[in-house]
């Protein structure tokens, strides 16, 4: 009877070791599956076509808008402006050069934009009158 009990213990030990082996293999398979899934997703993401803004797109980033505004303001012909406006514009442009366009308050940006629009109106009206860039005289000033 002794031999039967030893045989059962050996069979039980083999079953336990077999169960441990199967659990280890299951764990390895799960780790391999997770790793393969991550690698697959990473490869798929790398293959995905990146959306690049078209050159004539309607959307412009804030950086591009700020850069365009800065260039527009710097092109102002200060000779056409009143002395007070010229000093204010020079002060604001110095502020932009020292830091950035974002350093300007909304009112300051609006002021610079109004000055650009005023200069464009003066240029358009002078072209239509043929005065070659000089502002037209104000009536009644002599």
C-alpha positions in Angstrom: 0.0 0.0 0.0 2.9 2.1 0.5 3.7 2.0 -3.2 0.3 3.3 -4.1 0.6 6.4 -1.9 4.0 7.2 -3.3 2.7 6.9 -6.8 -0.2 9.3 -6.1 2.3 11.8 -4.6 4.5 11.6 -7.6 1.4 12.0 -9.9 0.3 14.9 -7.7 3.7 16.5 -7.9 3.7 16.1 -11.7 0.3 17.6 -11.9 1.3 20.6 -9.8 4.5 21.1 -11.8 2.5 20.7 -15.0 0.0 23.3 -13.8 2.9 25.7 -12.9 4.4 25.2 -16.3 1.1 25.9 -18.1 0.6 29.0 -16.0 4.1 30.3 -16.9 3.4 29.6 -20.6 0.1 31.4 -20.3 1.8 34.4 -18.8 4.5 34.4 -21.4 1.8 34.3 -24.1 -0.1 37.2 -22.6 3.1 39.3 -22.4 3.9 38.4 -26.0 0.3 39.3 -27.1 0.4 42.7 -25.3 3.9 43.5 -26.7 2.8 42.5 -30.2 -0.3 44.7 -29.9 1.7 47.7 -28.8 4.2 47.2 -31.6 1.4 46.8 -34.1 -0.3 50.1 -32.9 3.0 51.9 -33.0 3.7 50.7 -36.6 0.2 51.6 -37.7 0.5 55.1 -36.1 3.9 55.6 -37.9 2.3 54.7 -41.2 -0.7 57.0 -40.7 -0.6 59.9 -43.1 0.1 63.1 -41.3 -2.2 66.0 -42.1 -0.2 68.9 -43.3 -1.7 72.3 -43.8 -2.1 73.1 -47.5 -0.3 76.3 -48.7 -3.6 78.0 -49.6 -5.5 76.7 -46.6 -8.0 79.0 -44.8 -6.5 78.1 -41.4 -3.4 79.9 -40.1 -1.8 79.3 -36.8 -1.6 82.1 -34.3 2.2 82.3 -34.8 1.6 82.9 -38.6 -1.0 85.5 -37.9 1.3 87.3 -35.4 4.2 87.2 -37.9 2.0 88.6 -40.7 0.8 91.4 -38.4 4.3 92.3 -37.4 5.4 92.5 -41.0 2.4 94.6 -41.9 3.1 97.0 -39.1 6.8 97.3 -39.9 6.0 98.3 -43.5 4.1 101.4 -42.3 5.5 104.5 -44.0 5.9 106.6 -40.9 6.5 109.8 -43.0 2.8 109.8 -44.0 1.6 109.8 -40.4 1.0 112.5 -37.9 3.8 113.1 -35.4 1.8 111.9 -32.4 0.8 108.7 -34.2 4.3 108.2 -35.5 5.8 108.3 -31.9 3.1 105.9 -30.7 3.8 103.5 -33.5 7.6 103.7 -32.9 7.0 102.9 -29.2 4.8 99.9 -30.0 7.1 98.5 -32.7 10.0 98.8 -30.2 7.9 96.8 -27.7 7.2 94.1 -30.4 10.9 93.9 -31.2 11.9 93.7 -27.6 9.5 90.9 -26.7 6.9 89.7 -29.2 3.6 90.5 -30.8 1.8 88.8 -28.0 3.2 91.5 -25.6 0.8 94.0 -27.1 -2.5 94.7 -25.6 -5.6 94.2 -27.8 -6.1 98.0 -28.0 -2.5 98.4 -29.1 -2.9 95.8 -31.8 -6.1 97.5 -32.9 -4.4 100.9 -33.1 -1.6 99.5 -35.3 -4.1 97.8 -37.6 -6.1 101.1 -37.9 -2.9 102.9 -38.8 -2.2 100.3 -41.5 -5.7 100.7 -42.9 -5.5 104.5 -42.8 -2.2 104.3 -44.7 -3.7 102.0 -47.3 -6.6 104.4 -47.7 -4.2 107.3 -48.2 -2.2 105.4 -50.8 -5.3 104.3 -52.7 -6.7 107.8 -52.8 -3.4 109.3 -53.8 -3.0 106.7 -56.6 -6.5 107.5 -57.9 -5.7 111.3 -57.9 -2.2 110.8 -59.3 -0.4 112.6 -56.5 2.4 110.0 -56.3 2.1 109.0 -52.6 1.5 112.4 -51.1 -1.6 112.8 -49.0 -4.2 115.1 -50.4 -4.6 118.5 -48.8 -7.3 119.0 -46.3 -9.9 121.5 -47.6 -9.9 124.9 -45.9 -6.3 124.7 -44.6 -4.9 126.7 -47.2 
